[in-house]
C-alpha cells in the first residue's frame, strides 16, 4: 500500500470516529437535558421565596407566607 493511500485512510478513519463521537454526545445531551417549563417564576417580596405558577397567572400567592406577588423578571 502506498504511503499517500495509507495516510488518506487514516485521516478519513479519524474523521469518521470524531463524527461518530459527536453524534453520540448530541444524542446523550438531548436525552439528559430537561425541557423548559412554561410556568412563570415568582419571588416573594416578603419572605424572598422563589416559586413557580401557571402561565395563565399574572399574580400568585406565595405558598410560604401567603403574600400576593407579581411575575419575577430577570
N, C-alpha and C positions, 0 to 999 in steps of 0.2 A: 504494500500500500504506500502511496506517495505521501510525503510529509504535509503537503497542502490539503489533501483529502482528509488525512487524519486530524489535522487542526480544524478543518471545517466541521467535521463530525463531532469533535469535542466541544466546540463553541455552540453548535446547534443543540447538543445534548444538555449543556449547562443552561442555555436559554429556555429550553423546554422544561427543565427541572425547576427553574425560578418561576416560570409561568404557572406551573402546577402548584407550587407552594403559595403563590399569590392568590390563586383561586381557592385553595383550602382555607387560607386566612380570611378571605372575604366571606366565605360560607359560615365559618365559625363566628365571625363578628356579627353577621346578620342573625344568627341563631341566638346568641347571647344578649345582644342589645335589646334593651327594653323599649317598648313602644311608648311614644309620648302620650301623656294624659291630656284630655281635653278640658279637665277641670280648671277652675280659677284658683289662684293662690291668694290666701288672705293672711294678714299679720295683725294680731290684736294690738290695739293701741294701749290697752290697759295692762295686760299680763305678758305681752310680747310672744305669745304662742303663734306658731305658723301652722296653718291647716289649709285644706282644700275643700271646695264645694262645687256643685254642679255648674255647668256652663250657663244655664238659664238665670242663675242668681247673680244680681248686681251687688247686693249687700248680704252678709251672712253673720249669724250669731256664733260667737266663739264657744266651742264646746267646753272650755275650761272655766271661764268666768261669766259667760252669758252676754258680753258686750257685743253690739252690732258693729261690724267693720266693713269698710269698702275694699274693693279689689286691690291687692298689693301690686304695684308696678315697679319693675326693676329699672 
